[in-house]
Amino acid sequence: MKVTLYTDPGCPFGFNAQRQELQLMWHYGHAAEIERRMIVLTEETVSFEERGMSPDMIARGRERLSAAYGMPMGSEAATEAPATIDACRGYVGARMYAPDRSLALLRALRRRAHSDQQRLDDLATVHAAADDAGIDRATVDAWLADPEVEAALRADMAATRDPLPEARALAHKLSKSDGGLRYSTSSAVFEHDGRRVVAAGFQPFAVYEVAMASVAPDVERRAAPESVAEVLAWAPFPLATAEVAELRGIDLDQARGSMIPSVKRGASATSSSSPGPPTRRASRSGSSRSRPAASSRRTCTATRTTRSTSSRAR
């Protein structure tokens, strides 16, 4: 069973879609090979005005995302869309050469871009994310200059810009790019034994579940976690309150209240900038299966109700 997710560390929808990704990992990670392919939203930094968006539009989009999903996102005003190509290139390098650290690196890049509002076109941000993921900076620099990494990145970009017919049938769920259409962030392709379902665009986890049942009806769905402690013991990195709530099927207030006993038992709460060690291993191709962590010392972040990024399709 294979699931291909199209994403970019610079996309606010990709940051919020981590909730659905975690659900996919929890319920089906024992059977699904999950591959993340990089979109590369932009190769060069551009102003939002050049894209026909005003600062007010960006601010309103942030408000909507914050209200809808509750993920910890920064509220500082933004005037530019930083280039994401080096961050994507770094992730592809990890996917190829350090797959056991690739998910941690992607998480760190996303968190620094959206919670801390650090620029992904600044190499210092990529280096700091590498530190978070336990990857040597010199190693990342080598990946950024590696022709094989570059070829793999360009293959990701080409696949992103060649959506399958099922996706093109829902063109309004795709994004415009280079005069054509591409997958928007969090689009997913589910494949198994000759069957395929394409979920174009940002989708709730319920759509992923229907896709899984359609292509792999024999795959057992793991039951929902029974407690926050169970979630934190499994988590591959520190979780936001919104992610705990998503996994448990409860609201944010219930998640906050449930976290307090877990914290008292030894899982300390952290700020959204605190990195977490990876506990998930992947194949060299970048596909991965979720494994419960041996340690119960997973931590979580308190959700901040802040303004966030533009709601325009990415």
N, C-alpha and C positions, 0 to 999 in steps of 0.2 A: 504494500500500500504506500503510495507516494503522494505527498502534498507539496505543491510549489507555491510559495508566497512571494509576491512582488512587493518590495518595500524600499525605503530610503531613510537613513537615520535623520535626515533633515526635515522629514515630513511630519507635521503635527498629527495627522490622522494615523500614521504609522505608530507614533508614540502612544496614542490612545488605543490603538488596536492591539497593543500588547495584552490587554485584558482578554480578548478573544484568542490570541495566540496561547496564552497560559491555559485557557479552557481546553483548547485543542491538545496541548501537551498533557494535561492532567487526564483527560478522558480517553485519549487515543494514542498517547505517546508510546505506549508499549508495543504498538503495532504499526504506526505510521512513520515513514521516513520523511522528515520535514526539511525541505530545502528552501533557503531564502535567497532570492535573486535581486540584485541591486538595480534600481531604476535609473539613478543619477538624474535628479530633478534639474540640476543645472551644472554645466561645466565651468561657468564664469559667474561671478557675483554680479547681480543686477539689482537695481532699485525697484521697489514695489510700484512706484509711479510708472516705470517703463513697462510694467505688466498691466497697467490700467487700474491699479488698486491704490486707494488713498489710505493714509494712516488710520482714519476713522473706520474704514472697512475692515482693516486688520484687527482693530480693537474690538469691533462688534463680533467678528469671527471668534476671537479669543474668548469673549464672554459666553458665546454659545457652546463652545467646546468644553469650557470649564463647568458650565451648568449641567451639560448633558452627561459628562463622563467622570468628572471629579478627579482626574489625574493631576499630580503636582506640577504645574507649569508656571513659568515665570510671567510677570506682568509688565515688564519694561517695554516701552514703545519700540517698535522695529521699523526701520525705513528701507532695509535691504533684505534680499534673499541670498544668503551666502552660498557660494559654490559648494556642492556636496561631493564632488568627484573624488577628492583625496580620502574622505571618510569612507566612501563606498569602496575605493581601491584598497584601503587598509582592511576593511572587513573581508573582501574577497581573498586577500593574502592570508588572513587567519583561517578562512574556510578551507583553503588549500593546504596550508602548512602547519596550522595549529588548531585543528577543528575542535579540540576540547576547550579552547579559549574563545572561539569565534562568537558564541552567543553572549558571553560576558562582555566582549568588546562592543558588540552591537548595542547591548543594553547601556553601556557606559557612554557611548557616542550619543544615543538618544537622550539619556538623562542630562548630559552636559549641554546638549543643544536646546532642550525644552524646559527642563527644571531650572538649570543654572544660566540658560540663555548665553552660552558661550558659542562663538562663531566656528562653524565647521570648516571655513576657508582658512582658518588659522592653524598651522601645524602644531602649535602648542596645545590646542584642544585635542587633536588626534593623539599626541604623545601622552597627555594626561589620561585619556581614556585607555590607552595601552597600559599605563601604570595601574589603573583600576583593575584591568583584566589580567594582570600578572604577565604582561608581555614586554620584553625589553624594547626600548625605543629604537635602538639600532636595528633590531629585527624588523620593526615596522618600516623604518626608512628603506631597508633592503627590499621589502615587499613593494613599496611605492615605486621603486625603480626596476622591478622585475618584469621582463617582457611577457613571461607566462601569466603573471597576474594581470597585466594589462590586457592580454588576449582574452582571458576569462571574463574580465570586467566588460569588455566590448561585446562579448557573447551575451552576457546578461542584458546589456542595453539593447542589443538587437532583438532578443527574445521579448523584452518588454514592449518594444515598438512593433511587434508582429503578433498582435493578439489573435487568439483562436476564433473561428467563426462564431462559436457560441457567445463569446464576449462581444464581438462586433454586432451581434443582434441586439445588444443593449448598449448602443453607442453612448447614450447619456450617462452610463456608468464608467465610461473611459475618459481619458484626458487627451487633449490635443498636444502634439509634439512633432516638431520638424515637418509641419505640413500634413501630418497624418494623425493616427490615433495610437495610443499606448495604454497599457494597463495602468489604472490609477492605483494608488497605494493600498495595500492589503487585499488586492485581487488575489484569488486563490484558484489553483487547478488541482482537482482530486482525481487520481488515476489508480485503477487496480483491475488486473485480469481482463484487459480489453474494454473496460468501462471508464467513462470520463464525465465529470461534472465541472463546469467552469462557473465560479462565483465572482463576477466582475465587480470591482469597487469595494468600498468599505461596507462590510456586512456584519450583522449581529451574529453571535455564535450559533444561534438556532439555524441559520443558513448553512454553516459549516457542518452541523450535525446531520441535516437532511442530505447534504452532499456525501458525507461519510456513509450513511445508511444506504444511499443509492448505489455507490460504487463498491462498497465492501460490507454487505449486510451480515456477513459471518463474523466480522470483527466485534469483539465484546466491548461494550462501553463501560469504562470504569465508573463506579458509583461516585457521586459527589462527596467531597470531604465532609466528615461529620463534625469537625471542630477547627477553629483557627490554629490550634497547636499542630494539627495534622498538616494544614496548609504550610505553615512555617517550617515544619520539619522537611517537607518535600521541596520547597521553593528553590529554584536554581540561582536566585539572587534576592537581595532585599526587595520586598514588595511594597507598593503603595497601598493605602487603605482601600482605594477603589478596586484594586486587583484582588485583595482578600475578599471584599464584598462580592465581586463577580464570581469567584471560585466557590464561595459558600452559598450564593443565591440569596444574599441578605442586603439590606440597605447600608449606607455609609455609617449611620449612627449605630446600628447594631454591630457592624464590623469593629468600630472604635471601642464599643463596650466589651466586645468579646476578646479584643486584643489585650486588655488590661490583665486578666488572669494569666495569659500566656507570657506576657512580659514579666510578671512577678515570678513565674516558674523558671525564668532564666533567659528567655529570648528578649533581648533589649530592643527598645524602639530606637530608630535612628532617623537622622534627617535624610531628605531625598538625595543629598549629595554623597552619601556614604556608599562605597562600592561593596559588592558582595562576591565571594569566591564562587566560581562556576562549579556546578555539581553534575552537569550533563555532558556526556561524551558523544562525539559525532564521528561519522565516517570521513575519510579524506575528501570525498566529494562535497562535503558540506551538509549532507543530510544528517539528521540526528533523531535519536529516540530519547524520550524523557525517562529518567530513572529517579526514583525517590532517593533523597539524600540520606546518607547514613547518620548525619548529625542532626540534632533537633534545634541547633542554635541558629535558625534563620531569623532574620529581623525584618521589620516592616517600617514603612514611613507613614507619618501622619499626613493626611490629605490637606492641602491648602486650597481654599476657595479663592482662586486668583484668575485674572484675565489671561487669555492665552492666544493661540495663533489663529490665522485666517481660516475660515471654513470653506474656502474655495477648494474644489477638487484638486488633488495633487497627483 
